[in-house]
Amino acid sequence: MPADASRSPRRPYVVAHTAVSLEGTTTGFPPNVGRFYELASTWHEDITLAGADTILAQEQTLAAAPRPGPSADGPLIAVVDGKARIRQWQALRDVGHWSNVIALYAQSTPPRPPSSTVPELVAGSERVDLAEAISELGRREGAEVVRVDSGGSLTGALLEAGLLDEVSLLIHPYLAGSRVRHLWYGAAPYPADALELVDSQSFDDGLVWLRYRLARQPAADHPGLP
């Protein structure tokens, strides 16, 4: 995708916020979940964007979790689910973190049950077109900020497509070791341009928080960058 086509006037600001080890892996160490989500509130996202694998890994927990109902003031959660594998949509909606759910499908996504009431956004033919989906979320839902809360595959796809405006890494003082190779950017190639440091903070427990803006993105005033 051409760089100048990746950012339309309607496209929300997209930030990937990830907990990582010193090597940049997303697994193989105990993450500080409380600190992670405390810092995630920085962006006041309108949409939480997740991949199907991230939600599938939590489906057993979701099925047994309390369901206080949707959070009226919470963001929407949009899940890239091109193969229609997610089943716990109702639990995801009612777990109390989000105001509603949106399934991001492609035209080739298997047919859904006729009784399905899950809101859908169909973008792309064979695979979910992330650029189209994010722009449509901005237009249809009025979203200004999208926070990616997912593994390396989705973050890497967004990075490779030029759809990330900011990368936020909460670095933990652990070495995951060679047994773990789940990098925060997945298998995507490194961006050609250097990243611009926006902010850095360190904490007493050894955590370091780094925020980078993609240098190819304009530095115009935007709600994603306080």
PAZAPA-4460 file (N, C-alpha, C; in steps of 0.05 Angstrom, whole numbers, plus 32768, in hexadecimal, padded with zeros to 4 digits):
% residues 226
    n_x    n_y    n_z   ca_x   ca_y   ca_z    c_x    c_y    c_z   seq   type   mol
   8011   7FE8   8000   8000   8000   8000   8012   8019   8000     1      M     A
   800D   802D   7FEF   801D   8045   7FEF   801A   8053   8009     2      P     A
   8030   8060   8012   8030   806D   802C   801B   8082   802E     3      A     A
   8017   8092   8018   8004   80A8   8019   7FE7   809E   8019     4      D     A
   7FE3   8084   8013   7FC8   807A   8012   7FC1   806D   802D     5      A     A
   7FD4   806A   803F   7FCF   805C   8058   7FC0   806E   806C     6      S     A
   7FC1   8088   8067   7FB4   809A   807B   7FA0   80AB   806C     7      R     A
   7F86   80A5   806F   7F71   80B6   8063   7F66   80C8   8078     8      S     A
   7F58   80DE   8070   7F4D   80F0   8084   7F3B   80E2   8098     9      P     A
   7F2F   80CC   8090   7F1D   80BE   80A2   7F2A   80A9   80B4    10      R     A
   7F43   80A2   80AE   7F4F   808C   80BC   7F56   8094   80D8    11      R     A
   7F4E   8085   80EC   7F55   808B   8108   7F73   8089   810D    12      P     A
   7F7C   8094   8123   7F98   8091   812C   7F9B   8075   8137    13      Y     A
   7FAF   8067   812F   7FB2   804A   8137   7FCC   8047   8147    14      V     A
   7FC9   803D   815F   7FE0   8038   8171   7FE0   801B   817A    15      V     A
   7FF8   800F   8178   7FFB   7FF3   8182   800A   7FF5   819D    16      A     A
   7FFC   7FEC   81B2   8007   7FED   81CD   800C   7FD0   81D5    17      H     A
   8025   7FC9   81DB   802D   7FAE   81DF   8040   7FAB   81F7    18      T     A
   803B   7F96   8207   804E   7F8F   821C   8062   7F7B   8211    19      A     A
   807C   7F82   8216   8091   7F71   8209   80A8   7F6C   821E    20      V     A
   80B7   7F57   8217   80D0   7F52   8226   80E6   7F63   821B    21      S     A
   80FE   7F60   8226   8115   7F70   821C   811C   7F69   81FF    22      L     A
   8115   7F51   81F6   811A   7F4A   81DA   8104   7F52   81C7    23      E     A
   80EE   7F5C   81D3   80D8   7F64   81C2   80C3   7F4F   81BD    24      G     A
   80C4   7F39   81CD   80B0   7F24   81CB   8098   7F2A   81DC    25      T     A
   8081   7F1F   81D4   8068   7F24   81E3   8061   7F0D   81F6    26      T     A
   8071   7EF8   81F6   806B   7EE1   8208   8086   7ED9   8216    27      T     A
   8083   7EC7   822A   809B   7EBD   8237   80A4   7ECD   8250    28      G     A
   8093   7EDE   8259   8098   7EEE   8271   807D   7EF6   827E    29      F     A
   807D   7EFD   8298   8064   7F05   82A5   805F   7F22   82A1    30      P     A
   804B   7F2A   8291   8046   7F46   828C   8038   7F53   82A3    31      P     A
   803D   7F6D   82A7   8030   7F7D   82BB   8016   7F87   82AF    32      N     A
   8001   7F77   82B2   7FE8   7F7D   82A4   7FDB   7F97   82AE    33      V     A
   7FDD   7F9B   82C8   7FD1   7FB3   82D3   7FDE   7FCC   82C8    34      G     A
   7FF8   7FCD   82C7   8006   7FE4   82BC   8001   7FE7   829E    35      R     A
   8000   7FD0   8290   7FFB   7FD1   8274   7FE0   7FDF   826D    36      F     A
   7FCB   7FD7   827B   7FB1   7FE3   8275   7FAE   7FFF   8281    37      Y     A
   7FBC   8004   8296   7FBC   8020   82A1   7FC8   8033   828C    38      E     A
   7FDE   802B   827F   7FEA   803B   826A   7FD9   803C   8251    39      L     A
   7FCB   8026   824C   7FBA   8025   8234   7FA4   803A   8234    40      A     A
   7F9D   8043   824C   7F88   8057   824E   7F91   8073   8244    41      S     A
   7FAB   8075   823E   7FB7   808E   8234   7FA8   8098   821C    42      T     A
   7FA0   8086   820A   7F96   808E   81F0   7F78   8091   81EF    43      W     A
   7F6A   8087   8204   7F4C   8089   8204   7F41   807F   81EA    44      H     A
   7F48   8067   81E3   7F41   805D   81C8   7F23   805B   81C4    45      E     A
   7F1B   805F   81AC   7EFF   805A   81A4   7EFA   803D   819B    46      D     A
   7F0F   8032   8190   7F0E   8016   8187   7F26   8007   8192    47      I     A
   7F22   7FEF   819D   7F37   7FDC   81A2   7F38   7FC8   818C    48      T     A
   7F4E   7FC6   817E   7F51   7FB4   8168   7F61   7F9B   8170    49      L     A
   7F55   7F84   816C   7F62   7F6B   8174   7F61   7F57   815D    50      A     A
   7F72   7F43   815E   7F72   7F2D   814B   7F63   7F15   8156    51      G     A
   7F5A   7F04   8144   7F4B   7EED   814D   7F5B   7EDB   8160    52      A     A
   7F74   7ED7   815B   7F84   7EC5   816C   7F85   7ED0   8189    53      D     A
   7F87   7EEA   818C   7F87   7EF5   81A7   7F6E   7EEF   81B6    54      T     A
   7F57   7EF2   81A8   7F3D   7EEC   81B5   7F39   7ECE   81BA    55      I     A
   7F41   7EBE   81A6   7F3E   7EA1   81A9   7F4E   7E96   81C1    56      L     A
   7F65   7EA2   81C6   7F75   7E9A   81DD   7F68   7E9F   81F7    57      A     A
   7F54   7EB1   81F7   7F46   7EB8   8210   7F29   7EAD   8211    58      Q     A
   7F21   7E9D   81FE   7F05   7E95   81FC   7EFC   7E85   8214    59      E     A
   7F0D   7E73   821F   7F05   7E64   8236   7F01   7E76   824E    60      Q     A
   7F13   7E89   8251   7F11   7E9D   8267   7EF8   7EAE   8263    61      T     A
   7EF3   7EB7   824B   7EDB   7EC7   8245   7EC2   7EB8   824C    62      L     A
   7EC1   7E9E   8245   7EA8   7E8F   8249   7EA1   7E8D   8266    63      A     A
   7EB5   7E8D   8278   7EB0   7E8A   8294   7EB1   7EA4   82A4    64      A     A
   7EB7   7EBA   8296   7EBA   7ED4   82A3   7EA0   7EE0   82AB    65      A     A
   7E9F   7EF0   82C0   7E87   7EFF   82C6   7E7F   7F11   82AF    66      P     A
   7E65   7F16   82AC   7E5B   7F26   8296   7E4A   7F3C   82A0    67      R     A
   7E56   7F52   82A9   7E47   7F69   82B3   7E38   7F78   829D    68      P     A
   7E3E   7F72   8284   7E31   7F80   826E   7E44   7F94   8261    69      G     A
   7E3C   7F9E   824A   7E4E   7FB1   823C   7E54   7FCA   824C    70      P     A
   7E6B   7FD5   8248   7E73   7FEE   8255   7E6A   8005   8244    71      S     A
   7E57   8014   824D   7E4B   802A   823D   7E60   803E   8234    72      A     A
   7E74   8043   8245   7E89   8056   823E   7EA2   804A   8232    73      D     A
   7EA2   802F   822F   7EB9   8022   8225   7EBC   8024   8207    74      G     A
   7ED3   801D   81FC   7ED7   801C   81DF   7EC9   8004   81D3    75      P     A
   7EC6   8005   81B9   7EBE   7FED   81AA   7ED6   7FDB   81A7    76      L     A
   7ED1   7FC1   81A5   7EE7   7FAF   819E   7EE1   7FA3   8182    77      I     A
   7EF4   7FA7   8170   7EF2   7F9C   8155   7F06   7F85   8152    78      A     A
   7EFD   7F6E   8149   7F0E   7F57   8148   7F11   7F4E   812A    79      V     A
   7F2A   7F4C   8121   7F2F   7F42   8106   7F2B   7F24   8106    80      V     A
   7F16   7F1B   80F9   7F0E   7EFE   80FB   7F06   7EF4   80DF    81      D     A
   7F19   7EF5   80CD   7F13   7EEE   80B1   7F09   7ED2   80AD    82      G     A
   7F0F   7EC0   80BF   7F06   7EA4   80BC   7EEE   7E9E   80CE    83      K     A
   7EE3   7EB2   80DB   7ECB   7EAE   80EC   7ECF   7E99   8101    84      A     A
   7EE5   7E9C   8110   7EEB   7E88   8125   7EE1   7E8F   8140    85      R     A
   7EDC   7EA8   8145   7ED4   7EB1   8160   7EB7   7EA8   8166    86      I     A
   7EB3   7E9D   817E   7E99   7E94   8186   7E8E   7EA4   819F    87      R     A
   7EA0   7EAE   81AF   7E98   7EBB   81C8   7E92   7ED9   81C5    88      Q     A
   7E84   7EE0   81B0   7E7E   7EFD   81AC   7E6E   7F09   81C2    89      W     A
   7E5A   7EFA   81CB   7E48   7F05   81E0   7E58   7F0A   81FA    90      Q     A
   7E69   7EF6   8201   7E79   7EF9   8219   7E8C   7F10   8216    91      A     A
   7E98   7F13   81FF   7EAB   7F29   81FA   7E9C   7F44   81FE    92      L     A
   7E84   7F46   81F4   7E75   7F5F   81F6   7E6D   7F65   8213    93      R     A
   7E66   7F4F   8222   7E5B   7F53   823C   7E6F   7F52   8253    94      D     A
   7E89   7F4F   824D   7E9D   7F4B   8262   7EA2   7F65   8271    95      V     A
   7E99   7F7B   8267   7E9A   7F94   8276   7EB0   7FA7   826E    96      G     A
   7EC0   7FA0   8259   7ED6   7FB2   8250   7ECE   7FC3   8239    97      H     A
   7EBC   7FB9   8228   7EB5   7FC7   820F   7E97   7FCD   820D    98      W     A
   7E91   7FE0   81FC   7E75   7FE8   81F9   7E67   7FD6   81E4    99      S     A
   7E76   7FCA   81D2   7E6A   7FB8   81BE   7E81   7FAB   81AF   100      N     A
   7E7A   7F97   819E   7E8E   7F89   818E   7E88   7F8E   8171   101      V     A
   7E9C   7F8B   8160   7E9A   7F8C   8143   7EAB   7F76   8138   102      I     A
   7EA0   7F66   8127   7EAF   7F51   8119   7EB9   7F5C   80FE   103      A     A
   7ED3   7F5B   80FA   7EDE   7F64   80E0   7EE2   7F4B   80CE   104      L     A
   7ED2   7F4A   80B9   7ED2   7F33   80A7   7EDB   7F3C   808B   105      Y     A
   7EE1   7F27   807B   7EE6   7F2B   805E   7ECF   7F1F   804F   106      A     A
   7ECE   7F25   8035   7EB9   7F19   8025   7EBA   7EFB   8024   107      Q     A
   7ED2   7EF0   8027   7ED6   7ED3   8026   7ED2   7EC5   8041   108      S     A
   7ECB   7ED5   8056   7EC7   7EC9   8071   7EAF   7EB5   806F   109      T     A
   7EB2   7E9E   807C   7E9C   7E8A   807C   7E82   7E96   8085   110      P     A
   7E6C   7E8C   807B   7E51   7E97   8083   7E4D   7E95   80A1   111      P     A
   7E41   7EA9   80AC   7E3B   7EA9   80C8   7E1F   7E9D   80CD   112      R     A
   7E19   7E93   80E5   7DFE   7E89   80EA   7DE9   7E9E   80E5   113      P     A
   7DD2   7E97   80DA   7DBD   7EAB   80D5   7DB4   7EB9   80EF   114      P     A
   7DB8   7EAC   8105   7DB0   7EB8   811F   7DC4   7ECB   812A   115      S     A
   7DDB   7ECE   811D   7DF0   7EDF   8128   7DE7   7EFC   812A   116      S     A
   7DED   7F09   8140   7DE6   7F25   8144   7DFF   7F36   8148   117      T     A
   7E17   7F2A   8142   7E30   7F39   8145   7E32   7F4E   8130   118      V     A
   7E36   7F67   8137   7E3B   7F7C   8123   7E53   7F75   8112   119      P     A
   7E51   7F7A   80F8   7E66   7F72   80E5   7E70   7F8B   80D5   120      E     A
   7E89   7F89   80CD   7E94   7F9B   80B9   7EA4   7F8A   80A6   121      L     A
   7E9B   7F89   808D   7EA8   7F78   8079   7EBA   7F8A   8068   122      V     A
   7ED4   7F83   8068   7EE8   7F93   8059   7EFC   7F80   804D   123      A     A
   7EFF   7F82   8033   7F12   7F71   8025   7F05   7F59   8019   124      G     A
   7F13   7F4C   8007   7F09   7F35   7FF8   7F11   7F1B   8005   125      S     A
   7F2B   7F13   8001   7F34   7EFA   800C   7F3D   7EFC   802A   126      E     A
   7F47   7F14   8031   7F4F   7F19   804D   7F43   7F33   8055   127      R     A
   7F42   7F38   8070   7F38   7F51   807A   7F4C   7F67   8071   128      V     A
   7F41   7F7B   8064   7F51   7F92   805B   7F53   7FA5   8073   129      D     A
   7F6A   7FA6   8080   7F6C   7FB6   8098   7F6A   7FD3   8094   130      L     A
   7F74   7FDD   807D   7F72   7FFA   8077   7F55   8002   8074   131      A     A
   7F46   7FF2   8065   7F2A   7FF8   8060   7F1A   7FF5   807A   132      E     A
   7F20   7FE1   808A   7F11   7FDC   80A3   7F16   7FF3   80B6   133      A     A
   7F2E   7FFC   80B9   7F34   8012   80CC   7F28   802C   80C3   134      I     A
   7F29   8032   80A9   7F1D   804A   809F   7EFE   8049   80A3   135      S     A
   7EF3   8032   809E   7ED6   802F   80A1   7ECE   8031   80BF   136      E     A
   7EDE   8027   80D1   7ED9   802B   80EE   7ED8   8049   80F5   137      L     A
   7EEA   8058   80E8   7EEB   8074   80ED   7ED1   8082   80E2   138      G     A
   7EC9   807A   80CA   7EB2   8086   80BE   7E98   807D   80CC   139      R     A
   7E95   8063   80D0   7E7C   8058   80DA   7E78   805C   80F8   140      R     A
   7E8E   805A   8107   7E8C   805B   8124   7E96   8076   812F   141      E     A
   7EA0   8087   811E   7EAB   80A1   8127   7EC4   809E   8137   142      G     A
   7ED3   8088   8133   7EEB   8082   8143   7F01   8094   813B   143      A     A
   7F0F   809F   814F   7F27   80B0   814A   7F41   80A1   8152   144      E     A
   7F3F   808F   8165   7F57   8081   816F   7F51   8063   8170   145      V     A
   7F62   8053   8164   7F61   8036   8165   7F7A   802C   8174   146      V     A
   7F76   801C   8189   7F8D   8011   8197   7F8E   7FF3   8191   147      R     A
   7FA4   7FEA   8187   7FA8   7FCE   8180   7FB0   7FBF   8199   148      V     A
   7FA0   7FAB   81A0   7FA5   7F9A   81B8   7FA6   7F7D   81AE   149      D     A
   7FBC   7F75   81A3   7FBE   7F5C   8195   7FDA   7F52   8194   150      S     A
   7FDE   7F3B   8188   7FF9   7F2F   8186   8007   7F3B   816E   151      G     A
   801F   7F2F   8168   8030   7F3A   8154   8026   7F39   8138   152      G     A
   8015   7F25   8131   800C   7F22   8115   7FFC   7F3A   810C   153      S     A
   7FE9   7F43   811C   7FD8   7F5A   8115   7FE9   7F73   8115   154      L     A
   7FF9   7F77   812A   800A   7F8F   812B   801C   7F90   8113   155      T     A
   8028   7F79   810C   803A   7F78   80F5   802D   7F7F   80DB   156      G     A
   8014   7F75   80D8   8005   7F7A   80BF   7FFF   7F98   80BD   157      A     A
   7FF8   7FA5   80D3   7FF2   7FC2   80D3   800C   7FD1   80CE   158      L     A
   8022   7FC9   80D9   803B   7FD6   80D5   8044   7FD4   80B8   159      L     A
   8041   7FBC   80AC   8049   7FB8   8091   8038   7FC8   807E   160      E     A
   801E   7FCB   8084   800C   7FDA   8073   800D   7FF8   8077   161      A     A
   801E   8002   8089   8020   801E   808E   8008   802A   809D   162      G     A
   7FFC   8019   80AD   7FE3   8022   80BB   7FE8   8029   80D9   163      L     A
   8000   8026   80E2   8006   802D   80FE   8010   804A   8100   164      L     A
   8005   8059   8112   800F   8074   8117   8022   8075   812F   165      D     A
   801E   8063   8142   802E   8063   815A   8033   8047   8164   166      E     A
   804B   8042   816E   8051   8028   817B   8058   802E   8198   167      V     A
   804A   8020   81AA   804F   8023   81C7   8058   8008   81D2   168      S     A
   8070   8008   81DE   807B   7FEF   81E9   807F   7FF2   8207   169      L     A
   8073   7FE1   8217   8078   7FE0   8233   808C   7FC9   8238   170      L     A
   80A5   7FD1   823C   80BB   7FBE   823D   80BE   7FB3   8259   171      I     A
   80BD   7F99   825C   80C0   7F8C   8276   80DD   7F82   827A   172      H     A
   80E6   7F82   8293   8102   7F7B   8299   8106   7F5D   8299   173      P     A
   8100   7F50   8283   8103   7F33   8281   810F   7F2C   8266   174      Y     A
   811E   7F16   8266   8127   7F0A   824D   8117   7EF1   8248   175      L     A
   8108   7EF0   8233   80F7   7ED9   822D   8107   7EC1   8224   176      A     A
   811E   7EC6   8218   812F   7EB0   820F   8128   7EA7   81F3   177      G     A
   8139   7E96   81E8   8136   7E8D   81CC   811E   7E7A   81C8   178      S     A
   8111   7E71   81DE   80FB   7E5F   81DA   80E2   7E6E   81D1   179      R     A
   80E2   7E88   81D2   80CB   7E98   81CB   80D2   7EAA   81B4   180      V     A
   80C2   7EAA   819E   80C9   7EBB   8187   80B0   7ECB   817F   181      R     A
   809E   7ED0   8191   8086   7EE0   818A   808D   7EFE   818D   182      H     A
   8096   7F0A   8177   809E   7F26   8178   8086   7F38   8175   183      L     A
   8088   7F50   8180   8071   7F62   8180   8068   7F6A   8164   184      W     A
   807A   7F69   8151   8073   7F71   8135   806F   7F58   8123   185      Y     A
   806D   7F41   812F   8068   7F29   8120   807F   7F23   810C   186      G     A
   8077   7F1C   80F3   808B   7F16   80DF   808E   7F2D   80CB   187      A     A
   8083   7F44   80D2   8085   7F5B   80C0   80A2   7F65   80BE   188      A     A
   80AA   7F6F   80A7   80C4   7F7B   80A5   80C6   7F94   80B5   189      P     A
   80DE   7F9B   80BD   80E2   7FB4   80CB   80DA   7FCB   80BA   190      Y     A
   80CE   7FE1   80C5   80C8   7FF8   80B5   80E1   8005   80AA   191      P     A
   80E0   800F   8092   80F7   801B   8085   8101   8034   8093   192      A     A
   80EE   8043   809F   80F5   805C   80AB   80F9   8058   80C9   193      D     A
   8109   806A   80D5   810D   806A   80F2   80F4   8072   8100   194      A     A
   80F0   8069   8118   80D9   8071   8128   80E1   808A   8139   195      L     A
   80CE   809B   813D   80D3   80B4   814C   80C9   80B0   8169   196      E     A
   80DC   80B3   817C   80D5   80B0   8198   80C2   80C7   81A1   197      L     A
   80AB   80BF   81AB   8097   80D3   81B5   809A   80D7   81D3   198      V     A
   809E   80C1   81E2   809F   80C3   81FF   80AC   80AA   820A   199      D     A
   80B8   80AC   8221   80C3   8095   822F   80C0   8099   824D   200      S     A
   80BA   8084   825B   80B7   8085   8278   80C2   806B   8284   201      Q     A
   80CE   806D   829B   80D7   8055   82AA   80C8   8054   82C4   202      S     A
   80C6   803C   82CF   80B7   8037   82E8   80C9   8028   82FC   203      F     A
   80C2   802A   8315   80D2   801F   832A   80D5   8000   8328   204      D     A
   80C2   7FF3   831B   80C3   7FD6   8319   80D3   7FCD   8301   205      D     A
   80E2   7FDF   82F4   80F2   7FD8   82DD   80E5   7FDA   82C2   206      G     A
   80CB   7FE0   82C1   80BD   7FE3   82A8   80C6   7FFD   829A   207      L     A
   80C7   7FFC   8280   80CD   8014   8270   80B8   8016   825B   208      V     A
   80AD   802E   8258   8098   8033   8244   80A3   8045   822E   209      W     A
   80A2   803B   8216   80AC   804A   81FF   8095   804E   81EB   210      L     A
   8093   8067   81E1   807F   806D   81CD   808D   8079   81B5   211      R     A
   8087   806D   819E   8093   8076   8185   807E   807C   8170   212      Y     A
   8082   8091   8161   8071   8098   814B   807F   808E   8131   213      R     A
   8070   8084   811E   807B   807C   8105   8084   8096   80F6   214      L     A
   809D   8098   80EF   80A7   80B1   80E5   809A   80B9   80CB   215      A     A
   808F   80A5   80BC   8083   80AC   80A2   8067   80B8   80A6   216      R     A
   805C   80B7   80BF   8042   80C3   80C4   8044   80E0   80CA   217      Q     A
   8031   80F1   80C2   8032   810D   80C8   8030   8112   80E6   218      P     A
   803D   8127   80EF   803E   812D   810C   8028   8141   8113   219      A     A
   8013   8142   8104   7FFD   8155   8108   7FF0   8150   8123   220      A     A
   7FE3   8164   812E   7FD5   8161   8147   7FBF   814C   8144   221      D     A
   7FBE   813A   8157   7FAB   8123   8155   7FA6   811A   8171   222      H     A
   7F8C   8111   8176   7F86   8108   8192   7F96   80F1   819B   223      P     A
   7FA3   80E2   8189   7FB3   80CB   8191   7FCD   80D3   819E   224      G     A
   7FD6   80EC   819A   7FEF   80F5   81A5   7FEB   810B   81B9   225      L     A
   7FE8   8105   81D3   7FE4   811A   81E6   7FFD   812B   81E9   226      P     A
***
